[in-house]
Amino acid sequence: MSEDIIININKLTKVYKLYDSPQDRLKEALHPLRKKYHKEFHAIDDISLDIRRGETVGIIGQNGAGKSTLLKMITGVLTPTSGSVSVNGKISALLELGAGFNPQLTGLENVYFNGTLMGYTHDQIDNKLEEILSFADIGDFIRQPVITYSSGMFVRLAFAVAVNVEPEILIVDEALSVGDMMFQAKCYDKIRSLMSGGVTTLFVTHNMNTISSLCNSAYLLDSGKIFAHGAPNEVTRAYFRLQREMEHARQDKTGAGTKPDGALRKKSIQPPQKKERDQFISGTAEITEFKVFNDEGEETFALRAGADFSVWMKVVFTGEVENPCVGMMIKSPQGQNLLGVHSYHERRMSLGYKQCGDEIEINFICKMLLNPGKYMLNLSVSEHTTDFEYKSIDIKSNAAALEVYGKDFAFGLIHNDGVVILN
């Protein structure tokens, strides 16, 4: 392996055996003819890559794509089924919360315990102790058992140990998403300092801003394989395209949502039949399609903070609606209403009387006023008579997951292009 290559991965594969029941595992172990009772799941499937010394590499992908499994094989936590991993440097890894720490020991005892696992002597840890405790900044809790720590306190201590033991390779797997915003900023400053000192860094994250702002290159994994590799901006665009295709497939399966051109859902329109329904849903119209576009007119679920965007949707009527209205609401994952547009409340817009067989296409155009983060798109059709009297007709809750990007750090929910003037 070249001295310039610090991590070499060659045809790496990790296969798990999945059994329908514990009994099947026992049957397979005892069967005289070695009959298989399992199905194979390839968490990592024939991956080869080289990471050069001093690089900062982002690894992204949907949940279950194989990101964490790959990092665990690089760090030696997992053994490959086949293939090889060669590492030419000292690794400091921040994997899932709790890895390398004994919850029954105090924070201080865990500093020494974790440092010993990394190969440091007691005296070497003594020399680093002040830096570690200062960075963690958890006060007297350092002498309390780790089992009493909050997740935020734990990640403070774990990260402080990981970055202050002079690693040659730093691996971070989503752990920083637990800490508070100020501590995250402190961590990223420290990571930039390590990067400038030549430390090789591997990130696993769902935050595309982190990938774009910190990384030299990125890998996109899908179903255990490398789907894309290259410059961070190119790979994050590939991630959003893949995410959109998966969302299309999910919505095709459930029967409503976005549709690629030329593949619009065909269905005969029939008057509504009497059936048991939610008392607030009349069922005389249906949202059959929708699409989201960025400020450049590209269909995507990734939107830039402060930029214009639009949501297009198609409504098919299956009955009479006197005064139909349409709305779009972006919510937090917890369901809090954050940003919405409504045809009745915004402009007292009249869409006119509709009957069975009518169709309308609507465009909601607005500015993305939310800071970077993950949000949920919700769509609705209703019949309004006054501001407070309405009847819901069709609701698409959590129709799509949106990701807003565009800032390294963002405080609060609302995007603001503020100006600072020195007088």
N, C-alpha and C positions, 0 to 999 in steps of 0.2 A: 504494500500500500504506500502511495506517495506521501511524503512528509506534509504536503499541502492538504491532503485529505485527512480530516480528523474523524469522520464517521463514514464507513463503507458498508452498504447493505446490498447483499447479492442474493437474488431469487428467494427472498424471505417469504415464508408462508407459515401461518398459524391456523390450525384446524381444530375445532372443538367438536366433540361427539355429543349429540343431543339425543336424549332418551325420552320417550313418552312417559315413562314411569321408572321408579327405582328398581322394580322387579325386572324390567327389561335389561337394566345394567347387570344385574345378577345372572340372568339367563345367558347373556352374551359371555360373561366371564366363565361360566360353567359348561357351556355347550361343547360337546365332544367334537363337533365338526366346525367350530368357530363361526357359527351363524351370526350374522350381523343384525342387531336390533336397534341400531342407532342411525341417525342421519348426520351427515357431515355439514358443518357450518364453517366457511372460510372467512375468519375475521380479518386476516391479511392474506392476500392471494398473489404470490409471485412478484413481490415488489423489489426493485433494484434502484438504488440512488446513492450519490456521493454528496457529502456536505463538507465544504472547505473550511479550513481554519479561519476563524474570525467572522464567518457569515452569521447573519441572523435570519432564521428560516421560519416561516409560518406554515402550520399544517392545519387545514380547515376541511370541513365536510359536515354532512348531516349527522345527527346522533346515530351511532351504530355503524359509521363508515369505516372504523378501524383505527382512528387517531390515537386513542389512549392505549390500545393494544400495541401499536407500533412503538410508542414511547417506552412502554414497559419492557419490550424486548431490547430496545437500545440500552436501557438502564440495567438489564439483567434480571428484572423482577419476573419476567416470563421467559420460558425456553421455547425457541422456534420449533415447529413441526419439521420444517426443512429450510434450507438456506442458511445464510450466515450473517452475523453482525460483527464488524471489527471497529473498535473504538480506540483512538490513540490520544487519550487525555483523561484527566480527572473530572468525573461527572458530579454535579450537584443538582439534584432533581426535586422539584416540588410537584408531586403527583396528586392523587386524591387526598382529601383532608384526612389526616391521621397516619399517613404512611411514614414509618420510621420513628414514631413517637410512642412511648408507653404512657397510656392515660393515667396510670396509678402513680407515676413519678411526678415530681414537681417540674415546673418549667425549667428551672436551673439544672436539675438533674438530667432533663431531656436534652439540654444543650450539649452537655458532656457525652451523653449516650449517643446522640445523633452524630456528633463530631467523631466519636470513636468508630462508628460504623463507616464513616467516610475515610478512615485511616489516619486520623490525627491523634497525636499524643496529648496527654493531660496538659502538659506545659504549653503546647501550641494553642490549645483551646483557651487557656488562661490568657494568653497574649491577645486573643481576639474577643474575649468576653465583654469588655467594655463597649466595643463597637456593636456587638450583637444586641446587648441590652439597651443601648441607646437607640438603635434603629427600631427594635420591637416596641419600646415605649409602653410597656404594660404595667409599670410600677411594681407595687408589692406583690402583685399576682405571680411574679416570677418564682416566688417561693411556695405557691399553692399547687396542688395536683392539677395536671392538665385536664383531667376529667371535669373539672369545675369551670373550664374556660368556655366562653362563647366561641362560635365559629370564627368571628372576626379577630378575637384575641389569639386564637390558635394560628390563623394564617399569618398574623403579624410575627409571631415567634418563629414559625416554620420558614417564612421568607427571610427573616433576619439571619437565621443560621445558614440558609442556602446561599445567600449572596455575599456573606462576610467570611467565607472560608477559602477564598481565592480559587474558585473553580476555573477549569479550562473550558468546561462545557456546562452551560446552565439550561435546564429543561423545566419548563413551566406548563402545567396542564390545567388550564381554566381556574387555578386556585385563586387568582387575584380578583375574580368576580365576587368573592365573598367579602373582601375588605371594604371599608368606607371609602368615599371618593377622595378624601385628602390623603389617605394612606396609599391608595392606588396611584395617585400622582407621584407620591414619594417613591414608590416602587419603580415606576417607569423612569423616573430620573436616575435611580440607581442602576437600572438595566442599561440605560443609555451610557452611563459612566463605564459599566463593564464592557459594553460593546466597543467604546472608544479605546479601551485597554486591550482589545483583541480577543475577548471571551466569545466563544461560539455559543449562540443562543437558539434554542428551539422552542417555539410557541405553539400550543394548541389553544385555540380560542374561537368563539363564535362572534367576536367583535371585529368586524371588517376594518374599522378605523385603526385598531391596533396593528393589524396586518399591513395596512397601507403606510402607516406613519413610522413603524419600527423596522420592518423586515426588508432585507435585500432581495429575497426570493420567496416563493410560496409553492406548496403542493396542495392540490385538492384531491382528497380521497373519496371514493364512492364504492360501496360494496367490497371493501378490502383492496381495491386496485387504485393506481394513480390515474385520475381522470384528467388532470391538467397540471402543468408545471411551468413556471416562468416568473415574469415580473409580477409583483404583488397586485397591481391594478388589473392586469390581464386575468390573473387567477381569480380574483374576487368577482370580476364580471362573469367568469365562467361559473362560479358558485351561484350567483344570482340567476343565471340562465337555467342551471340545473334545478335550482329551487323552484323556479317558475314552472318548469316542465313537470316536476313532481306534484306541484299544486294542481296543474291541469289534469294530471292523471287521477289524482285523488278526487277532484270535483267531477270528472267524467264518471268515476265509479259511483259517486253519490247522486249524480243526476243533474247537477247544476253548477254553473261557474264559468270560468273562462274557456274559450274554445279557439283553437288555431283556425286561421282563415281556411275556408273550404271544408271545415269539419263541424259545421253548426248542427246542434242537436235537432233532429227532425221528430216531430210528434204531432199527431192529429189533435186539433183543438176541439174539445167537447164541453158543453155546458156543465157547470159543477153539479156533482151528484150529492145527495144528502148522505153525510157520513159523520162519524164522531170526530170532532176536531176541537182544538183549543178554542174556548169561547171568544177569545179576542182576535182570532184569525178567520177572516171570512172566506178565503180561498177563491176569490173571483179574479185573481191575477197572479202571475208567477214571474219572478226574476229568473230568466233562463240563461243569461250570459252576462259576464262582466270582464273588463280588462282595466289595468292600471298603466298609465304612461308617465314617463318622466318629462323634464322640460325640453328634451331633445326629440320627443315623440316616440321614444323606444318603449315597447311593452316590457314592464319590469315590476318587481315587488321591492326594489331598492331605490329609495328616494333621497335626494340630497337636502339637508337642512337649509332652509331659506329659499329654495328653488320652487318654481311653479310645477304643478303636477295635475293630472286629470284622471278621473275615474269614469269609464263608459259602462253603461249597463243597458240591457234590453229587457223590456217587460212585455209579456204576452197576456192578454186579458181572456178569461174563460167565463166571464159573466158581466153583468152590468155594474158599473161604478160611476156614481154621479160626479164626484169631485176627487179624482185620484191625485195623490201627492207622492213624491219620492224623496228619499233622504239617504245620506251617507254619513257614517260616524266612525271615527278612528278612536279606539279605546286602548287603555293599558291592558296588559295580560290579566290584570286583576279585575277588569271590567269597568274601570273609571272612564267616563266620557271625557274626551280631550279635545277633539277637533271635528266639527260637523258642518254639513251643508244640507239645507232642506228647501225644497221648492216652494212650500207654503210659507214657512217662517221667514225665509230670506227676502223674497220678492212678492209674496202673495200671488205667485205665478199660477195661472190656470192651465191645466193640461186638457181640459174639456171632457165632456161626457164620453165614456168608453163602454163598448159592449163586446160580447163574445166574438173573438176573431181579430180584434184590434191589436196593434202592436205599437210600442213607442221605443225610441232610443234616446237616452239621456246622457249628457256629459256634465259632470261636476268638475269645475275648474277652480283651483285655489292654490294658495302658497303653503308650503310645508313649514308651519310655525313651531314644530316640535323639535327638540334637541335630539341628537343621535340616540338610538335605542330600538327596541323591538315593540311593535304595536300590532293591533288586530283591526282589520277592516270589517265593518258591518254595513249592510245595505237593507233598505226597507221600502215597501210600497204600502200606502195607507189611504184612507178616505177621510178627509177633514171637513168639518163644518165650521168650527171656531178654533181659537187657539188651544182650547182645553178639551174639545170634543173631537175624537177621532176613533177610527176603527182600523186596526192593523189588517192588512191583506196578505202580505208575504214578508217574512223577515229572514235574511241570511246572516245569522250570527257567526262571527269569526270566519267570514268567507275566505279570508286570506291573511297570512302573516306578512306584515310590512317591516322592512328594516330601514331606518333613517341613518344616514352617515354624513360625514363632512367636517367633523371637528376632532382634534386630538383629545380635548377635555371639554366637558359641558357641565354646567352647573344649573340645576333646576330643569323644568320641563320645557320652557318656552325658549325658542331660538330668537336671538336679538342681535342685530348687527349694530352694536353700540359703537360710539366714537368717543375717544378720550382726547381732550385738548389741554395742552400745558400752557397756562397763561403766564 
